[in-house]
Amino acid sequence: MLKLFTLIVAAVIASPALANDTMAEVKTGGLIFAQSDDVSMAEEDLFISASEVRVDYIFENSSDKDVESLVAFPMPDISGQVDNNSAISDYDSDNFLHFSTVQDGRPITAKLQQRVVSLGIDVTDEFAKLGIPVLPYSQKTTEALAKLPETVRKDWISRGLVYPMGTGDAAGVDLVPLWTLRSTYWWRTTFPAKKKVSVEHRYKPAVGGTVAISFFEGGEPKGDRFEEYSRKYCLDGDFVRVAQQRAREAEAGGANYTESWISYVLSTGANWAGPIKRFQLTIDKGKPGSLISFCGSNVQKIGPTTFRMTSEDFDPTKDFDILILNPPETAQ
């Protein structure tokens, strides 16, 4: 079985995730994530903002033999939805987040694997047979869906692949994608025995969010959504009070604060041999007037908009989520 080192990073679409490194095996149907016994993550230096994600790794092969492998980088899941509020600037490009990677100073040209999933079922071959582009929200996808035969149209609606928008006959109904696209870039590499290897990734995240503060109920900090946000983003009393004040100001005729969500899958970092020996996370909230909340320990503010968290022998057991409340343009 060919082992695959998987460098997972993803961006945010609705409730998307940026992902950490893990390992995988190549099996029929795609990549199956596994664990490494020989290669550890010696360092991870992660920078997250709404406009850029940078992640720099140092891997170390502790064995006395070279490890030849595939290295893979799964992109974020892109899930179609009726109310699309994601920020992707290039919907018609396979590399929709402008992902690039460098290993030991050498740019890597990666291959791309894309899979289409709906309700947990892989329907990639069906899309290929019908010639339907796989990226939701792409103009080419919209045009192709409009030409679907009526029998296929009805079948896809009944199976939840698409949602009909509009009224009247079939010609007057637009089909909104509801499927999920899973993309993975991969390449071949060697981890030399008793050596360290550096890997760098850069990309522009697609940030999900809302057009107003959404986690209050009747203007009060209560309800299911507030409970979910409290758990996910570790909302504290000061953050809640200021957010509540901003929401009330908007209700009184002021401009809305907006939400941005960014997630990073840290837990897959535990699949490498041992803990992450040195971990550093830097977060930039963007604007001085923005509010930010996330779960972390020993966090220091190092600039007007930046925060930093560091740890030694870091064993990531939970994923990482960031909530940013962005001020109106007039209150930056």
C-alpha positions in Angstrom: 0.0 0.0 0.0 1.5 3.4 -1.0 1.5 5.8 1.9 0.4 9.4 1.3 1.5 12.3 3.4 -1.4 14.7 3.2 -1.0 18.4 3.8 -4.6 19.5 4.4 -5.5 23.1 4.2 -8.9 24.4 3.6 -10.8 27.7 3.5 -14.2 28.7 4.6 -17.4 28.2 2.7 -20.5 28.4 4.9 -19.0 26.3 7.7 -15.7 25.3 5.9 -12.4 24.3 7.3 -8.8 25.1 6.9 -7.0 21.9 7.6 -3.8 20.7 9.1 -1.3 18.1 7.9 -2.1 14.4 8.2 -1.2 11.2 6.4 -3.2 9.0 4.1 -3.2 5.9 2.0 -4.2 5.5 -1.6 -7.2 3.2 -1.9 -9.9 2.7 -4.4 -12.1 5.8 -4.5 -9.5 8.3 -3.2 -7.5 9.1 -0.1 -7.9 7.4 3.2 -6.2 9.3 6.1 -3.9 7.4 8.3 -1.0 7.9 10.8 2.7 8.3 10.4 5.2 6.4 12.6 8.4 7.8 11.0 7.8 11.4 10.0 7.0 14.0 12.7 5.9 17.6 12.4 8.8 19.4 14.1 7.4 22.9 13.5 4.2 24.6 12.3 4.0 28.3 11.9 0.5 29.3 10.9 -0.8 32.7 9.9 -4.6 33.2 9.4 -6.4 36.3 8.2 -9.5 36.9 6.0 -7.3 37.8 3.1 -4.5 35.3 3.3 -3.4 32.0 4.9 0.3 31.1 5.2 1.5 27.9 6.8 5.1 26.8 7.1 6.0 23.3 8.3 9.3 21.6 9.2 8.9 17.8 8.9 11.5 15.3 10.2 12.1 11.7 9.2 13.4 10.0 12.3 13.9 6.6 10.7 17.2 5.4 9.2 15.6 5.0 5.7 14.3 7.5 3.1 10.5 7.6 3.0 9.3 7.9 -0.5 5.7 9.1 -0.6 2.9 11.2 -2.1 2.2 14.5 -0.5 -1.3 15.7 -0.8 -3.1 19.0 0.0 -6.9 18.7 0.1 -8.6 22.0 -0.6 -11.7 23.1 1.4 -15.0 21.5 0.7 -17.1 23.7 -1.5 -20.8 23.1 -0.7 -23.5 24.5 -2.9 -26.3 26.3 -1.1 -29.4 28.4 -2.0 -28.0 31.4 -0.2 -24.4 31.7 -1.3 -22.5 34.1 0.9 -19.0 32.8 0.3 -16.2 35.0 -1.0 -14.4 33.3 -3.9 -13.0 35.7 -6.5 -12.4 33.1 -9.2 -15.3 30.6 -9.5 -14.2 29.3 -12.9 -10.7 28.3 -12.0 -9.8 24.8 -10.6 -7.3 26.5 -8.4 -10.1 28.8 -7.0 -8.1 29.8 -3.9 -4.8 30.5 -5.8 -3.1 27.8 -3.8 0.7 27.5 -4.2 3.3 25.3 -2.4 7.1 25.2 -2.0 9.2 22.4 -0.7 12.7 23.1 0.4 12.6 26.3 -1.6 11.5 24.6 -4.8 8.0 25.5 -6.2 5.9 22.4 -6.6 3.6 21.7 -9.6 0.8 19.6 -8.1 -1.8 17.4 -9.8 -5.5 17.8 -9.0 -8.0 15.3 -7.9 -11.7 16.4 -7.7 -14.6 14.4 -6.3 -18.3 15.4 -6.2 -20.3 14.2 -3.2 -24.1 14.5 -2.5 -25.7 13.3 0.7 -22.6 11.2 1.3 -22.6 9.5 -2.1 -19.8 10.0 -4.7 -21.4 11.1 -8.0 -18.2 12.2 -9.8 -18.6 9.7 -12.6 -22.2 10.8 -13.2 -21.0 14.4 -13.6 -18.2 13.4 -16.0 -20.6 11.4 -18.2 -23.0 14.4 -18.5 -20.2 16.9 -18.9 -21.2 19.0 -15.9 -18.5 21.2 -14.4 -18.0 20.3 -10.7 -17.4 23.7 -9.1 -20.6 25.1 -7.6 -21.3 28.8 -8.4 -19.2 28.6 -11.6 -20.9 30.4 -14.6 -20.0 27.3 -16.7 -21.8 25.1 -14.2 -24.9 27.3 -14.3 -24.9 27.2 -18.1 -24.5 23.4 -18.2 -27.3 22.8 -15.6 -29.7 24.9 -17.7 -29.2 22.4 -20.6 -29.8 19.2 -18.5 -32.4 16.8 -20.1 -35.7 17.0 -18.3 -35.4 13.4 -16.9 -32.0 14.2 -15.4 -33.3 17.5 -14.1 -36.2 15.9 -12.2 -33.9 13.1 -11.0 -31.3 15.5 -9.6 -33.9 17.6 -7.9 -35.4 14.5 -6.2 -32.0 13.3 -5.0 -31.0 16.7 -3.6 -28.1 17.5 -6.0 -29.8 20.7 -7.1 -32.6 23.0 -5.9 -35.1 24.6 -8.4 -35.4 28.4 -8.1 -38.1 30.2 -9.9 -41.7 29.5 -11.1 -43.4 28.3 -14.2 -42.3 25.6 -16.5 -38.9 23.9 -16.5 -37.4 26.5 -18.8 -38.1 29.2 -16.2 -36.5 27.4 -13.3 -32.9 27.8 -12.4 -31.0 25.0 -10.8 -28.9 25.8 -7.7 -26.1 23.4 -6.9 -26.4 21.6 -3.6 -23.5 19.1 -4.0 -20.1 19.3 -2.3 -16.8 19.5 -4.2 -13.7 17.9 -2.7 -10.5 18.9 -4.3 -7.0 17.6 -3.5 -3.6 18.7 -4.9 -0.9 16.1 -4.7 2.7 15.4 -5.7 5.5 12.9 -5.1 8.4 13.5 -2.8 11.0 11.9 -0.6 11.7 12.5 3.1 15.4 11.7 3.5 16.5 9.6 6.5 17.4 11.7 9.6 16.7 14.9 7.7 14.3 17.8 7.9 12.1 19.0 5.1 10.4 22.4 4.8 7.0 22.8 3.2 5.2 26.2 2.7 1.7 26.9 1.6 0.0 30.1 0.6 -3.6 30.8 -0.5 -6.4 33.2 -0.4 -9.2 31.9 1.8 -12.9 32.1 0.9 -14.5 33.5 4.0 -18.1 32.6 5.0 -20.2 34.9 7.1 -23.4 36.9 7.5 -24.5 40.4 6.7 -25.4 41.1 10.4 -24.7 39.8 13.9 -26.7 36.6 14.0 -26.2 34.9 17.4 -28.6 36.9 19.5 -32.3 36.0 20.0 -34.6 39.0 20.4 -31.5 41.1 21.0 -30.4 38.9 24.0 -27.5 36.4 24.3 -29.6 33.3 24.3 -30.9 30.6 22.0 -29.4 27.7 20.1 -27.2 29.8 17.8 -25.8 31.7 20.8 -25.0 28.4 22.5 -23.3 27.1 19.4 -21.2 30.2 19.0 -20.3 30.2 22.7 -18.9 26.7 22.4 -17.3 27.1 19.0 -15.7 30.5 19.5 -15.4 30.7 23.3 -17.4 34.0 23.6 -16.6 35.8 26.8 -18.6 38.4 28.6 -16.8 41.5 27.2 -17.1 40.3 23.6 -20.8 39.5 24.1 -21.6 42.9 25.7 -19.9 44.9 22.9 -21.4 42.8 20.2 -24.9 43.2 21.8 -24.3 47.0 21.9 -23.4 47.0 18.2 -26.4 44.9 17.3 -28.7 47.4 19.1 -27.1 50.3 17.4 -27.9 48.7 14.0 -31.5 48.0 15.1 -31.8 51.7 16.0 -30.9 52.7 12.4 -27.1 52.3 12.4 -25.1 50.2 10.0 -24.7 46.5 10.6 -21.5 44.8 11.8 -21.0 41.6 9.7 -19.7 38.2 10.7 -16.7 36.4 9.2 -16.0 32.7 10.0 -12.7 31.0 9.6 -11.9 27.4 10.7 -8.7 25.4 10.7 -8.6 21.7 11.3 -5.8 21.3 13.8 -6.7 17.8 15.0 -5.2 16.0 11.9 -1.8 17.2 13.1 -2.0 14.5 15.7 -1.6 11.9 13.0 2.1 12.5 12.7 4.6 10.7 14.9 4.5 12.5 18.3 3.2 16.0 19.1 4.0 19.1 17.1 7.3 20.1 18.7 6.9 23.8 18.1 3.6 25.4 17.2 2.9 29.1 16.5 -0.3 30.7 15.5 -0.7 34.3 14.4 -4.2 35.7 13.7 -4.9 39.1 12.0 -8.5 40.4 12.5 -8.0 42.9 9.6 -9.4 46.2 11.0 -8.6 47.8 14.3 -12.4 48.2 14.9 -13.2 44.6 14.3 -14.1 42.3 17.2 -12.6 38.8 17.3 -13.2 35.7 19.4 -11.6 32.2 19.4 -10.6 29.5 21.8 -7.0 29.7 22.8 -4.5 29.8 25.7 -1.6 32.1 26.4 -2.8 34.5 23.6 -0.9 37.7 23.3 -1.8 40.8 21.4 1.2 41.7 19.3 -0.2 44.5 17.2 -3.3 46.7 16.5 -4.9 43.8 14.7 -2.7 40.8 15.4 -2.7 38.1 18.1 -0.2 35.2 18.7 -0.3 31.9 20.5 2.7 29.6 20.9 3.1 26.1 22.3 5.8 23.4 22.7 5.0 19.7 22.2 1.5 20.7 21.0 -0.9 17.8 20.7 -3.9 19.1 18.7 -7.1 17.4 19.8 -9.6 20.0 18.7 -10.1 22.0 15.6 -9.8 25.8 15.6 -12.5 28.3 14.8 -12.4 32.1 14.5 -15.3 34.6 14.6 -14.6 38.2 13.4 -17.2 40.9 13.7 -16.4 43.5 11.0 -17.4 47.2 11.5 -19.3 49.2 8.9 -17.1 51.1 6.5 -17.8 54.3 8.4 -16.6 52.8 11.7 -13.3 51.1 10.8 
